[in-house]
Amino acid sequence: MERIKITQHTSLGAFWFAGWLFSIGYLHLNFWMGLLGLFVWPYFIGVHLAPPLS
């Protein structure tokens, strides 16, 4: 019988959420800009941390 290992990455999600809240507060964004930042912020973090294409 195979064993199934379940891994939770809640600390990474909490770090992302804390960074998102910090960004909203630091930039003094209103509600709608903060909501937009919910979708845009992870994209820019991903682009920044991705390895170069060439």
CHARMM internal coordinates of N, CA and C (Angstrom, degrees):
IC EDIT
DIST 1 N 1 CA 1.4320
DIST 1 CA 1 C 1.5364
ANGL 1 N 1 CA 1 C 109.83
DIST 1 C 2 N 1.3324
ANGL 1 CA 1 C 2 N 117.02
DIHE 1 N 1 CA 1 C 2 N 133.20
DIST 2 N 2 CA 1.4702
ANGL 1 C 2 N 2 CA 121.26
DIHE 1 CA 1 C 2 N 2 CA -178.92
DIST 2 CA 2 C 1.5195
ANGL 2 N 2 CA 2 C 111.13
DIHE 1 C 2 N 2 CA 2 C -83.22
DIST 2 C 3 N 1.2992
ANGL 2 CA 2 C 3 N 114.04
DIHE 2 N 2 CA 2 C 3 N 147.25
DIST 3 N 3 CA 1.4574
ANGL 2 C 3 N 3 CA 119.53
DIHE 2 CA 2 C 3 N 3 CA 176.82
DIST 3 CA 3 C 1.5274
ANGL 3 N 3 CA 3 C 109.26
DIHE 2 C 3 N 3 CA 3 C -94.14
DIST 3 C 4 N 1.2854
ANGL 3 CA 3 C 4 N 115.90
DIHE 3 N 3 CA 3 C 4 N 142.25
DIST 4 N 4 CA 1.4584
ANGL 3 C 4 N 4 CA 121.53
DIHE 3 CA 3 C 4 N 4 CA 177.51
DIST 4 CA 4 C 1.5169
ANGL 4 N 4 CA 4 C 107.70
DIHE 3 C 4 N 4 CA 4 C -109.83
DIST 4 C 5 N 1.3405
ANGL 4 CA 4 C 5 N 115.38
DIHE 4 N 4 CA 4 C 5 N 126.70
DIST 5 N 5 CA 1.4478
ANGL 4 C 5 N 5 CA 120.36
DIHE 4 CA 4 C 5 N 5 CA -179.88
DIST 5 CA 5 C 1.5304
ANGL 5 N 5 CA 5 C 108.46
DIHE 4 C 5 N 5 CA 5 C -108.48
DIST 5 C 6 N 1.3094
ANGL 5 CA 5 C 6 N 116.67
DIHE 5 N 5 CA 5 C 6 N 125.91
DIST 6 N 6 CA 1.4595
ANGL 5 C 6 N 6 CA 122.08
DIHE 5 CA 5 C 6 N 6 CA 179.86
DIST 6 CA 6 C 1.5223
ANGL 6 N 6 CA 6 C 108.16
DIHE 5 C 6 N 6 CA 6 C -108.30
DIST 6 C 7 N 1.3310
ANGL 6 CA 6 C 7 N 115.91
DIHE 6 N 6 CA 6 C 7 N 126.35
DIST 7 N 7 CA 1.4528
ANGL 6 C 7 N 7 CA 121.54
DIHE 6 CA 6 C 7 N 7 CA -179.99
DIST 7 CA 7 C 1.5217
ANGL 7 N 7 CA 7 C 109.34
DIHE 6 C 7 N 7 CA 7 C -116.43
DIST 7 C 8 N 1.3157
ANGL 7 CA 7 C 8 N 115.78
DIHE 7 N 7 CA 7 C 8 N 130.54
DIST 8 N 8 CA 1.4566
ANGL 7 C 8 N 8 CA 120.17
DIHE 7 CA 7 C 8 N 8 CA 177.14
DIST 8 CA 8 C 1.5248
ANGL 8 N 8 CA 8 C 109.19
DIHE 7 C 8 N 8 CA 8 C -106.67
DIST 8 C 9 N 1.3281
ANGL 8 CA 8 C 9 N 115.58
DIHE 8 N 8 CA 8 C 9 N 137.61
DIST 9 N 9 CA 1.4593
ANGL 8 C 9 N 9 CA 121.28
DIHE 8 CA 8 C 9 N 9 CA -179.75
DIST 9 CA 9 C 1.5247
ANGL 9 N 9 CA 9 C 109.76
DIHE 8 C 9 N 9 CA 9 C -115.44
DIST 9 C 10 N 1.3084
ANGL 9 CA 9 C 10 N 116.90
DIHE 9 N 9 CA 9 C 10 N 51.55
DIST 10 N 10 CA 1.4567
ANGL 9 C 10 N 10 CA 120.61
DIHE 9 CA 9 C 10 N 10 CA -176.74
DIST 10 CA 10 C 1.5189
ANGL 10 N 10 CA 10 C 111.65
DIHE 9 C 10 N 10 CA 10 C -69.53
DIST 10 C 11 N 1.3199
ANGL 10 CA 10 C 11 N 118.83
DIHE 10 N 10 CA 10 C 11 N -29.35
DIST 11 N 11 CA 1.4606
ANGL 10 C 11 N 11 CA 120.07
DIHE 10 CA 10 C 11 N 11 CA -179.28
DIST 11 CA 11 C 1.5305
ANGL 11 N 11 CA 11 C 110.50
DIHE 10 C 11 N 11 CA 11 C -67.12
DIST 11 C 12 N 1.3034
ANGL 11 CA 11 C 12 N 118.14
DIHE 11 N 11 CA 11 C 12 N -35.45
DIST 12 N 12 CA 1.4561
ANGL 11 C 12 N 12 CA 120.69
DIHE 11 CA 11 C 12 N 12 CA 178.08
DIST 12 CA 12 C 1.5207
ANGL 12 N 12 CA 12 C 110.79
DIHE 11 C 12 N 12 CA 12 C -68.12
DIST 12 C 13 N 1.3084
ANGL 12 CA 12 C 13 N 117.62
DIHE 12 N 12 CA 12 C 13 N -40.26
DIST 13 N 13 CA 1.4599
ANGL 12 C 13 N 13 CA 121.06
DIHE 12 CA 12 C 13 N 13 CA 176.91
DIST 13 CA 13 C 1.5190
ANGL 13 N 13 CA 13 C 111.57
DIHE 12 C 13 N 13 CA 13 C -65.56
DIST 13 C 14 N 1.3238
ANGL 13 CA 13 C 14 N 116.88
DIHE 13 N 13 CA 13 C 14 N -38.57
DIST 14 N 14 CA 1.4659
ANGL 13 C 14 N 14 CA 120.80
DIHE 13 CA 13 C 14 N 14 CA 177.80
DIST 14 CA 14 C 1.5254
ANGL 14 N 14 CA 14 C 110.47
DIHE 13 C 14 N 14 CA 14 C -66.44
DIST 14 C 15 N 1.3309
ANGL 14 CA 14 C 15 N 116.98
DIHE 14 N 14 CA 14 C 15 N -38.53
DIST 15 N 15 CA 1.4717
ANGL 14 C 15 N 15 CA 120.82
DIHE 14 CA 14 C 15 N 15 CA 177.04
DIST 15 CA 15 C 1.5196
ANGL 15 N 15 CA 15 C 110.71
DIHE 14 C 15 N 15 CA 15 C -63.83
DIST 15 C 16 N 1.3357
ANGL 15 CA 15 C 16 N 117.16
DIHE 15 N 15 CA 15 C 16 N -42.30
DIST 16 N 16 CA 1.4619
ANGL 15 C 16 N 16 CA 121.31
DIHE 15 CA 15 C 16 N 16 CA 178.17
DIST 16 CA 16 C 1.5199
ANGL 16 N 16 CA 16 C 110.24
DIHE 15 C 16 N 16 CA 16 C -62.64
DIST 16 C 17 N 1.3269
ANGL 16 CA 16 C 17 N 117.65
DIHE 16 N 16 CA 16 C 17 N -45.60
DIST 17 N 17 CA 1.4551
ANGL 16 C 17 N 17 CA 121.75
DIHE 16 CA 16 C 17 N 17 CA -179.24
DIST 17 CA 17 C 1.5246
ANGL 17 N 17 CA 17 C 111.02
DIHE 16 C 17 N 17 CA 17 C -63.99
DIST 17 C 18 N 1.3227
ANGL 17 CA 17 C 18 N 117.62
DIHE 17 N 17 CA 17 C 18 N -41.78
DIST 18 N 18 CA 1.4615
ANGL 17 C 18 N 18 CA 121.17
DIHE 17 CA 17 C 18 N 18 CA 178.41
DIST 18 CA 18 C 1.5240
ANGL 18 N 18 CA 18 C 110.98
DIHE 17 C 18 N 18 CA 18 C -64.08
DIST 18 C 19 N 1.3183
ANGL 18 CA 18 C 19 N 117.14
DIHE 18 N 18 CA 18 C 19 N -40.19
DIST 19 N 19 CA 1.4626
ANGL 18 C 19 N 19 CA 120.62
DIHE 18 CA 18 C 19 N 19 CA 177.00
DIST 19 CA 19 C 1.5124
ANGL 19 N 19 CA 19 C 112.17
DIHE 18 C 19 N 19 CA 19 C -65.00
DIST 19 C 20 N 1.3168
ANGL 19 CA 19 C 20 N 116.19
DIHE 19 N 19 CA 19 C 20 N -37.64
DIST 20 N 20 CA 1.4666
ANGL 19 C 20 N 20 CA 120.66
DIHE 19 CA 19 C 20 N 20 CA 178.58
DIST 20 CA 20 C 1.5256
ANGL 20 N 20 CA 20 C 110.26
DIHE 19 C 20 N 20 CA 20 C -66.28
DIST 20 C 21 N 1.3214
ANGL 20 CA 20 C 21 N 117.24
DIHE 20 N 20 CA 20 C 21 N -44.76
DIST 21 N 21 CA 1.4608
ANGL 20 C 21 N 21 CA 120.43
DIHE 20 CA 20 C 21 N 21 CA 178.01
DIST 21 CA 21 C 1.5257
ANGL 21 N 21 CA 21 C 111.52
DIHE 20 C 21 N 21 CA 21 C -64.79
DIST 21 C 22 N 1.3198
ANGL 21 CA 21 C 22 N 117.29
DIHE 21 N 21 CA 21 C 22 N -39.60
DIST 22 N 22 CA 1.4588
ANGL 21 C 22 N 22 CA 120.67
DIHE 21 CA 21 C 22 N 22 CA 177.52
DIST 22 CA 22 C 1.5197
ANGL 22 N 22 CA 22 C 110.61
DIHE 21 C 22 N 22 CA 22 C -62.30
DIST 22 C 23 N 1.3347
ANGL 22 CA 22 C 23 N 116.89
DIHE 22 N 22 CA 22 C 23 N -42.73
DIST 23 N 23 CA 1.4646
ANGL 22 C 23 N 23 CA 120.60
DIHE 22 CA 22 C 23 N 23 CA -179.99
DIST 23 CA 23 C 1.5223
ANGL 23 N 23 CA 23 C 111.59
DIHE 22 C 23 N 23 CA 23 C -62.33
DIST 23 C 24 N 1.3244
ANGL 23 CA 23 C 24 N 117.37
DIHE 23 N 23 CA 23 C 24 N -42.12
DIST 24 N 24 CA 1.4651
ANGL 23 C 24 N 24 CA 121.02
DIHE 23 CA 23 C 24 N 24 CA 178.85
DIST 24 CA 24 C 1.5311
ANGL 24 N 24 CA 24 C 110.27
DIHE 23 C 24 N 24 CA 24 C -63.12
DIST 24 C 25 N 1.3121
ANGL 24 CA 24 C 25 N 116.74
DIHE 24 N 24 CA 24 C 25 N -45.19
DIST 25 N 25 CA 1.4580
ANGL 24 C 25 N 25 CA 120.30
DIHE 24 CA 24 C 25 N 25 CA -179.27
DIST 25 CA 25 C 1.5113
ANGL 25 N 25 CA 25 C 112.94
DIHE 24 C 25 N 25 CA 25 C -68.87
DIST 25 C 26 N 1.3165
ANGL 25 CA 25 C 26 N 117.13
DIHE 25 N 25 CA 25 C 26 N -41.73
DIST 26 N 26 CA 1.4598
ANGL 25 C 26 N 26 CA 121.54
DIHE 25 CA 25 C 26 N 26 CA -177.58
DIST 26 CA 26 C 1.5283
ANGL 26 N 26 CA 26 C 111.54
DIHE 25 C 26 N 26 CA 26 C -66.43
DIST 26 C 27 N 1.3138
ANGL 26 CA 26 C 27 N 116.81
DIHE 26 N 26 CA 26 C 27 N -37.97
DIST 27 N 27 CA 1.4626
ANGL 26 C 27 N 27 CA 120.93
DIHE 26 CA 26 C 27 N 27 CA -178.56
DIST 27 CA 27 C 1.5238
ANGL 27 N 27 CA 27 C 113.04
DIHE 26 C 27 N 27 CA 27 C -89.18
DIST 27 C 28 N 1.3325
ANGL 27 CA 27 C 28 N 117.71
DIHE 27 N 27 CA 27 C 28 N -2.01
DIST 28 N 28 CA 1.4697
ANGL 27 C 28 N 28 CA 122.93
DIHE 27 CA 27 C 28 N 28 CA -179.76
DIST 28 CA 28 C 1.5260
ANGL 28 N 28 CA 28 C 111.02
DIHE 27 C 28 N 28 CA 28 C 55.23
DIST 28 C 29 N 1.3317
ANGL 28 CA 28 C 29 N 116.25
DIHE 28 N 28 CA 28 C 29 N 48.79
DIST 29 N 29 CA 1.4609
ANGL 28 C 29 N 29 CA 120.85
DIHE 28 CA 28 C 29 N 29 CA -178.49
DIST 29 CA 29 C 1.5261
ANGL 29 N 29 CA 29 C 110.62
DIHE 28 C 29 N 29 CA 29 C -82.31
DIST 29 C 30 N 1.3274
ANGL 29 CA 29 C 30 N 115.81
DIHE 29 N 29 CA 29 C 30 N 148.68
DIST 30 N 30 CA 1.4496
ANGL 29 C 30 N 30 CA 119.69
DIHE 29 CA 29 C 30 N 30 CA 173.60
DIST 30 CA 30 C 1.5322
ANGL 30 N 30 CA 30 C 108.91
DIHE 29 C 30 N 30 CA 30 C -81.52
DIST 30 C 31 N 1.3171
ANGL 30 CA 30 C 31 N 116.86
DIHE 30 N 30 CA 30 C 31 N -178.13
DIST 31 N 31 CA 1.4599
ANGL 30 C 31 N 31 CA 120.82
DIHE 30 CA 30 C 31 N 31 CA -174.06
DIST 31 CA 31 C 1.5218
ANGL 31 N 31 CA 31 C 112.28
DIHE 30 C 31 N 31 CA 31 C -60.35
DIST 31 C 32 N 1.3315
ANGL 31 CA 31 C 32 N 117.84
DIHE 31 N 31 CA 31 C 32 N -47.11
DIST 32 N 32 CA 1.4685
ANGL 31 C 32 N 32 CA 120.70
DIHE 31 CA 31 C 32 N 32 CA -174.31
DIST 32 CA 32 C 1.5342
ANGL 32 N 32 CA 32 C 111.50
DIHE 31 C 32 N 32 CA 32 C -69.87
DIST 32 C 33 N 1.3159
ANGL 32 CA 32 C 33 N 117.33
DIHE 32 N 32 CA 32 C 33 N -37.71
DIST 33 N 33 CA 1.4612
ANGL 32 C 33 N 33 CA 119.26
DIHE 32 CA 32 C 33 N 33 CA 176.62
DIST 33 CA 33 C 1.5312
ANGL 33 N 33 CA 33 C 110.60
DIHE 32 C 33 N 33 CA 33 C -69.24
DIST 33 C 34 N 1.3195
ANGL 33 CA 33 C 34 N 116.76
DIHE 33 N 33 CA 33 C 34 N -34.52
DIST 34 N 34 CA 1.4611
ANGL 33 C 34 N 34 CA 120.55
DIHE 33 CA 33 C 34 N 34 CA 175.60
DIST 34 CA 34 C 1.5179
ANGL 34 N 34 CA 34 C 111.61
DIHE 33 C 34 N 34 CA 34 C -65.65
DIST 34 C 35 N 1.3217
ANGL 34 CA 34 C 35 N 116.08
DIHE 34 N 34 CA 34 C 35 N -39.28
DIST 35 N 35 CA 1.4564
ANGL 34 C 35 N 35 CA 120.33
DIHE 34 CA 34 C 35 N 35 CA 177.44
DIST 35 CA 35 C 1.5305
ANGL 35 N 35 CA 35 C 110.91
DIHE 34 C 35 N 35 CA 35 C -66.40
DIST 35 C 36 N 1.3213
ANGL 35 CA 35 C 36 N 116.96
DIHE 35 N 35 CA 35 C 36 N -39.92
DIST 36 N 36 CA 1.4647
ANGL 35 C 36 N 36 CA 120.66
DIHE 35 CA 35 C 36 N 36 CA 174.87
DIST 36 CA 36 C 1.5291
ANGL 36 N 36 CA 36 C 110.31
DIHE 35 C 36 N 36 CA 36 C -62.82
DIST 36 C 37 N 1.3384
ANGL 36 CA 36 C 37 N 115.95
DIHE 36 N 36 CA 36 C 37 N -39.43
DIST 37 N 37 CA 1.4584
ANGL 36 C 37 N 37 CA 120.78
DIHE 36 CA 36 C 37 N 37 CA 178.23
DIST 37 CA 37 C 1.5206
ANGL 37 N 37 CA 37 C 112.89
DIHE 36 C 37 N 37 CA 37 C -62.93
DIST 37 C 38 N 1.3226
ANGL 37 CA 37 C 38 N 117.01
DIHE 37 N 37 CA 37 C 38 N -25.07
DIST 38 N 38 CA 1.4542
ANGL 37 C 38 N 38 CA 121.09
DIHE 37 CA 37 C 38 N 38 CA 177.03
DIST 38 CA 38 C 1.5242
ANGL 38 N 38 CA 38 C 111.01
DIHE 37 C 38 N 38 CA 38 C -59.46
DIST 38 C 39 N 1.3315
ANGL 38 CA 38 C 39 N 117.01
DIHE 38 N 38 CA 38 C 39 N -32.20
DIST 39 N 39 CA 1.4586
ANGL 38 C 39 N 39 CA 121.19
DIHE 38 CA 38 C 39 N 39 CA -178.57
DIST 39 CA 39 C 1.5277
ANGL 39 N 39 CA 39 C 112.93
DIHE 38 C 39 N 39 CA 39 C -98.54
DIST 39 C 40 N 1.3135
ANGL 39 CA 39 C 40 N 117.84
DIHE 39 N 39 CA 39 C 40 N -30.34
DIST 40 N 40 CA 1.4626
ANGL 39 C 40 N 40 CA 121.55
DIHE 39 CA 39 C 40 N 40 CA -175.66
DIST 40 CA 40 C 1.5244
ANGL 40 N 40 CA 40 C 111.92
DIHE 39 C 40 N 40 CA 40 C -84.55
DIST 40 C 41 N 1.3382
ANGL 40 CA 40 C 41 N 117.52
DIHE 40 N 40 CA 40 C 41 N -37.94
DIST 41 N 41 CA 1.4551
ANGL 40 C 41 N 41 CA 122.10
DIHE 40 CA 40 C 41 N 41 CA -175.66
DIST 41 CA 41 C 1.5282
ANGL 41 N 41 CA 41 C 113.04
DIHE 40 C 41 N 41 CA 41 C -57.81
DIST 41 C 42 N 1.3455
ANGL 41 CA 41 C 42 N 120.06
DIHE 41 N 41 CA 41 C 42 N -45.53
DIST 42 N 42 CA 1.4703
ANGL 41 C 42 N 42 CA 118.84
DIHE 41 CA 41 C 42 N 42 CA 178.92
DIST 42 CA 42 C 1.5265
ANGL 42 N 42 CA 42 C 112.83
DIHE 41 C 42 N 42 CA 42 C -64.03
DIST 42 C 43 N 1.3333
ANGL 42 CA 42 C 43 N 117.19
DIHE 42 N 42 CA 42 C 43 N -31.52
DIST 43 N 43 CA 1.4679
ANGL 42 C 43 N 43 CA 119.97
DIHE 42 CA 42 C 43 N 43 CA 178.31
DIST 43 CA 43 C 1.5296
ANGL 43 N 43 CA 43 C 110.59
DIHE 42 C 43 N 43 CA 43 C -63.30
DIST 43 C 44 N 1.3292
ANGL 43 CA 43 C 44 N 117.53
DIHE 43 N 43 CA 43 C 44 N -47.70
DIST 44 N 44 CA 1.4565
ANGL 43 C 44 N 44 CA 120.79
DIHE 43 CA 43 C 44 N 44 CA -178.43
DIST 44 CA 44 C 1.5207
ANGL 44 N 44 CA 44 C 111.72
DIHE 43 C 44 N 44 CA 44 C -67.87
DIST 44 C 45 N 1.3270
ANGL 44 CA 44 C 45 N 117.95
DIHE 44 N 44 CA 44 C 45 N -35.01
DIST 45 N 45 CA 1.4668
ANGL 44 C 45 N 45 CA 120.43
DIHE 44 CA 44 C 45 N 45 CA 175.01
DIST 45 CA 45 C 1.5280
ANGL 45 N 45 CA 45 C 109.97
DIHE 44 C 45 N 45 CA 45 C -64.49
DIST 45 C 46 N 1.3241
ANGL 45 CA 45 C 46 N 116.72
DIHE 45 N 45 CA 45 C 46 N -42.66
DIST 46 N 46 CA 1.4629
ANGL 45 C 46 N 46 CA 120.38
DIHE 45 CA 45 C 46 N 46 CA 178.40
DIST 46 CA 46 C 1.5112
ANGL 46 N 46 CA 46 C 113.09
DIHE 45 C 46 N 46 CA 46 C -63.96
DIST 46 C 47 N 1.3191
ANGL 46 CA 46 C 47 N 116.89
DIHE 46 N 46 CA 46 C 47 N -41.41
DIST 47 N 47 CA 1.4709
ANGL 46 C 47 N 47 CA 121.19
DIHE 46 CA 46 C 47 N 47 CA 178.41
DIST 47 CA 47 C 1.5311
ANGL 47 N 47 CA 47 C 109.74
DIHE 46 C 47 N 47 CA 47 C -64.79
DIST 47 C 48 N 1.3206
ANGL 47 CA 47 C 48 N 116.43
DIHE 47 N 47 CA 47 C 48 N -39.90
DIST 48 N 48 CA 1.4674
ANGL 47 C 48 N 48 CA 120.42
DIHE 47 CA 47 C 48 N 48 CA -178.92
DIST 48 CA 48 C 1.5288
ANGL 48 N 48 CA 48 C 111.61
DIHE 47 C 48 N 48 CA 48 C -67.53
DIST 48 C 49 N 1.3182
ANGL 48 CA 48 C 49 N 117.81
DIHE 48 N 48 CA 48 C 49 N -38.36
DIST 49 N 49 CA 1.4574
ANGL 48 C 49 N 49 CA 121.17
DIHE 48 CA 48 C 49 N 49 CA -175.32
DIST 49 CA 49 C 1.5287
ANGL 49 N 49 CA 49 C 113.82
DIHE 48 C 49 N 49 CA 49 C -90.31
DIST 49 C 50 N 1.3237
ANGL 49 CA 49 C 50 N 117.64
DIHE 49 N 49 CA 49 C 50 N -9.26
DIST 50 N 50 CA 1.4710
ANGL 49 C 50 N 50 CA 120.69
DIHE 49 CA 49 C 50 N 50 CA -178.71
DIST 50 CA 50 C 1.5365
ANGL 50 N 50 CA 50 C 110.24
DIHE 49 C 50 N 50 CA 50 C -71.77
DIST 50 C 51 N 1.3263
ANGL 50 CA 50 C 51 N 116.65
DIHE 50 N 50 CA 50 C 51 N 146.35
DIST 51 N 51 CA 1.4673
ANGL 50 C 51 N 51 CA 118.92
DIHE 50 CA 50 C 51 N 51 CA 176.82
DIST 51 CA 51 C 1.5273
ANGL 51 N 51 CA 51 C 110.22
DIHE 50 C 51 N 51 CA 51 C -70.13
DIST 51 C 52 N 1.3239
ANGL 51 CA 51 C 52 N 116.75
DIHE 51 N 51 CA 51 C 52 N 154.58
DIST 52 N 52 CA 1.4792
ANGL 51 C 52 N 52 CA 119.74
DIHE 51 CA 51 C 52 N 52 CA 179.78
DIST 52 CA 52 C 1.5316
ANGL 52 N 52 CA 52 C 110.93
DIHE 51 C 52 N 52 CA 52 C -62.16
DIST 52 C 53 N 1.3168
ANGL 52 CA 52 C 53 N 116.04
DIHE 52 N 52 CA 52 C 53 N 151.00
DIST 53 N 53 CA 1.4643
ANGL 52 C 53 N 53 CA 120.99
DIHE 52 CA 52 C 53 N 53 CA -177.30
DIST 53 CA 53 C 1.5268
ANGL 53 N 53 CA 53 C 112.18
DIHE 52 C 53 N 53 CA 53 C -75.30
DIST 53 C 54 N 1.3114
ANGL 53 CA 53 C 54 N 117.87
DIHE 53 N 53 CA 53 C 54 N -32.11
DIST 54 N 54 CA 1.4740
ANGL 53 C 54 N 54 CA 118.77
DIHE 53 CA 53 C 54 N 54 CA -176.60
DIST 54 CA 54 C 1.5016
ANGL 54 N 54 CA 54 C 112.70
DIHE 53 C 54 N 54 CA 54 C -106.73
END
COOR INIT
IC SEED 1 N 1 CA 1 C
IC BUILD
